[in-house]
Amino acid sequence: MNNTNPIEDLMKTTMENMKNMIDVNTVIGDPIETSNGTIIIPISKVSFGFASGGGEYIKGKREKLEEIAKESYPFAGGTGAGISVQPVGFMIVSDNETKLIPVDQNITMVDTVLNTLPKVMEKIQSILDKGKQNNKDEEGIH
């Protein structure tokens, strides 16, 4: 039987490729020097996720299990990874002063408002429809 573990090999390959993509310069960017000597260093938040899975499969009937058990099974597997890099701010170094300037976080608030807007509009429409129905019901009573 083969001693290598296919899942382990898949995970190792994926992690090595992710390591090549993410280094310290991804979080703390390369310094940029301006003409007046000010140094600007970008700072980012890096998030990543990783998934891996697989299995060995037997073709044919179960009677062949003992015969097949002596060999390695056919293997099917896969891995996946996702990476998100979000700017957090900039470190400004000039003369004897160092400042951290955060990136405006209102962008995420605007995204949240835009994402919830359709639900709010549905609620408003529902309230208006109920109001119209109540008016029709009241007209029928008089």
C-alpha positions in Angstrom: 0.0 0.0 0.0 1.2 3.5 -0.8 2.4 5.4 2.3 1.7 8.9 0.9 -1.5 10.7 2.0 -3.1 12.4 -1.0 -5.0 14.9 1.3 -1.7 15.9 3.0 -0.1 16.4 -0.3 -3.0 18.6 -1.5 -2.9 20.7 1.7 0.9 21.1 1.6 0.8 22.3 -2.0 -2.0 24.8 -1.3 -0.3 26.1 1.8 3.0 26.6 0.0 1.3 28.5 -2.8 -0.6 30.7 -0.2 2.7 31.4 1.6 4.2 32.6 -1.6 1.3 35.0 -2.1 1.3 36.4 1.4 4.3 37.9 3.1 5.0 40.7 5.6 5.0 43.2 2.7 1.3 42.4 2.1 0.3 43.6 5.6 3.0 46.4 5.9 3.5 47.6 2.4 6.7 48.8 0.8 7.6 52.3 1.9 7.1 55.1 -0.6 9.3 58.1 -0.3 8.0 61.5 -1.5 10.1 64.3 -3.0 10.1 66.2 0.3 11.5 63.2 2.3 8.2 62.1 3.8 7.8 58.3 3.9 4.4 56.7 3.4 3.8 53.1 4.5 0.6 51.4 3.5 -1.0 49.1 6.1 -3.5 46.4 5.2 -5.6 43.7 6.8 -5.2 40.3 5.3 -7.7 37.5 5.8 -7.7 34.1 4.2 -9.6 30.9 4.3 -8.6 27.4 3.3 -10.6 24.1 2.6 -9.5 20.7 1.6 -11.2 17.4 1.1 -11.1 14.1 -0.7 -11.8 10.4 -0.6 -10.8 7.1 -1.9 -13.4 5.2 -4.0 -13.9 1.5 -4.8 -15.2 0.6 -8.2 -17.4 -2.4 -8.6 -18.9 -4.8 -6.0 -18.0 -5.1 -2.3 -16.7 -8.7 -2.8 -13.6 -7.3 -4.3 -12.9 -5.3 -1.1 -10.2 -7.7 0.3 -8.5 -7.9 -3.1 -8.6 -4.1 -3.6 -7.5 -3.4 0.0 -4.0 -4.7 -0.8 -3.7 -1.8 -3.3 -4.4 1.9 -2.9 -7.8 3.1 -3.8 -8.5 5.6 -6.6 -8.4 9.0 -5.0 -10.4 12.1 -5.7 -9.8 15.4 -3.9 -9.6 19.1 -4.1 -8.5 22.2 -2.2 -9.5 25.8 -2.3 -8.3 29.1 -0.7 -9.5 32.7 -0.7 -7.6 35.8 0.3 -8.9 39.3 1.1 -6.6 42.3 1.4 -8.3 45.4 2.8 -6.5 48.7 3.3 -6.5 49.9 6.9 -4.4 53.0 6.9 -1.2 54.7 6.1 1.8 55.4 8.4 3.3 58.8 7.6 6.8 59.5 8.7 8.1 63.0 8.2 10.9 64.9 10.0 10.4 64.1 13.7 6.7 63.1 13.4 5.0 59.8 12.8 1.2 59.6 12.2 -1.2 56.8 11.5 -4.0 57.9 9.1 -6.8 55.4 9.0 -8.7 54.7 5.8 -12.2 56.1 5.9 -14.4 53.3 7.3 -17.6 55.1 6.0 -17.2 53.1 2.8 -18.2 49.9 4.7 -21.1 51.7 6.3 -22.4 52.9 2.9 -22.1 49.3 1.6 -24.2 48.1 4.6 -26.8 50.7 3.9 -27.0 49.8 0.2 -27.3 46.1 1.1 -30.1 46.7 3.5 -32.0 49.2 1.3 -34.1 46.7 -0.6 -35.4 45.2 2.7 -36.3 48.6 3.9 -38.1 49.4 0.7 -40.1 46.2 1.0 -41.1 47.1 4.5 -42.2 50.6 3.5 -44.2 49.1 0.5 -45.8 46.6 2.9 -46.8 49.4 5.3 -48.2 51.5 2.4 -50.2 48.5 1.0 -51.7 47.9 4.5 -52.6 51.6 4.7 -54.4 51.4 1.3 -56.2 48.3 2.3 -57.3 49.8 5.6 -58.6 52.9 3.7 -60.6 50.7 1.4 -62.0 48.8 4.3 -63.1 52.0 6.1 -64.8 53.3 2.9 -66.8 50.1 2.7 -68.0 50.5 6.3 -69.4 54.1 5.9 
